[in-house]
């Protein structure tokens, strides 16, 4: 997942959504991004940012049916998202991706595969509470998030205290969060943030290399990045966290 400049969220604004996508007419030139107009005009399975936030609390309407909601943050080229939906036809599967090109590529893969139980939206991962209410997810997935290895980049990291707090809020009890990364500190960071934490999240499995061994969960789906590291003989790390009974932290209070 290659997404840059993801700020650590502060207290939410009174008005929503906090993330707003520009329409093609608001750009000085339609040639700024050749995928811009295609994203806006694609239709199902694409949801523009303006469409997506309106489904907060009623995602079943976006899929036209009830079903457990599983969300991937940073869907990239759509390999994992498509296969997750294909293997689990009873799930409603939603991908979140910031880049126009990758949203379109995801949508193309979903259409080609004939998958109808998945949607892909362009949205910023710092503003997930625009989209989701507490306890709405059965599963949350992040594959190969940007490492941001330098200390000064701390505010850009997805794997952070605020993200785990949101994970605890969004997952229903029994729901899972699964992280795969070629950057081991991402996995260590989850373990360190949860050690001694009051968050109702429990680590249920961890692997130091799923390219040469099993993942901490059954029926793993190999990502595009994962296959590349396997072919190079390099490790991919993984960790699974389960939402247990307990109180999640409250949402930040909007400024007055």
Secondary structure, DSSP 8 states (H G I E B T S, - for coil): ----------S--SSS-SS----GGGSS-GGG-TTHHHHHH--TTEE-HHHHGGGTT-HHHHHTS---EEEEE--TTSHHHHHHHHH-TTSEEEEEE--HHHHHHHHHHHHHHT--SEEEEE--GGGGGGT--TT-EEEEEEES-----SGGGGGG-SSSHHHHHHHHHHEEEEEEEEEEESSHHHHHHHHHHHTT--SSEEEEEEES-TTSS--SSSS----HHHHHHHHTT---EEEEEEE-SS----------
